[in-house]
Amino acid sequence: MRKFFLIGIGLFGLSLSQPSSAQAPGFQPVGTIRQIMLGIVTPTSDVIFAVPSKPRKDDKDWETVQRSALTLSEVGNLLMIPGHAKDKGDWMKYSKQLIDA
Ligand code: HEM
């Protein structure tokens, strides 16, 4: 009886140490906000802001604009992840606006 009890405790402990398959892996912020701004937001938004003044030659050119818009939009999500988000108010609002824009 005692043996079964100990095996039960062991299995219970093992189940606690294993993440369940339903658990999402945790977010893991890598860069600082400044690094994200300078490394991702500035180069991609430069491409978008240049559209009115720099005529696009062909579809390949427009694909670059489209890719930059996608990247910039996804940065909105990146800014909202735990570890990057600074508050639940304006920060989230501005991040959402970046996605929508
Ligand atoms: C197209 C949109 C955006 C552009 C072009 C932009 C651009 C920039 C630039 C150039 C800097 C200055 C980096 C430096 O020289 O120190 C900066 C800093 C910063 N931005 Fe943005 N940004 C945008 C959107 C956002 C959004 C949506 C948020 C927040 C929700 C945000 C939060 C910040 C913060 C907190 C800093 C200061 C970072 C630090 O020095 O620690 N930005 N941004």
Residues whose N, C-alpha, C, O or C-beta is under 5 A from the ligand:
A	BS01	HEM	I33 R34 M37 V41 S45 L79 W91 Y94 S95 L98
